[in-house]
Amino acid sequence: MRNLATDRALVLFSGGQDSSIVLPWALSRFTHVETIGFDYGQRHAVELGARQAVKRAICDAFPDWAAKLGNDTLVDAAGLRDLG
């Protein structure tokens, strides 16, 4: 029997190729999946723009997963770029 309290995942989701593979993997294995992304002014900002479209496409293709998908957080981390 699964422990629903611990059967949760947090996916670092940029909207790029790698995280777009990890998200369905997590949705197929966990009862609740939340996503988080970081906007630090990266050159591949187009990926961040694709996040919602990718999530919608996954939920449209696999409707059972839509109920498992929880909150999405986009963190403004532009100050991190200055540390480099």
Secondary structure, DSSP 8 states (H G I E B T S, - for coil): ---TTT-EEEEE--SSHHHHHHHHHHHHH-SEEEEEEEES--TTHHHHHHHHHHHHHHHHH-HHHHTTEEEEEEEE-HHHHHH-
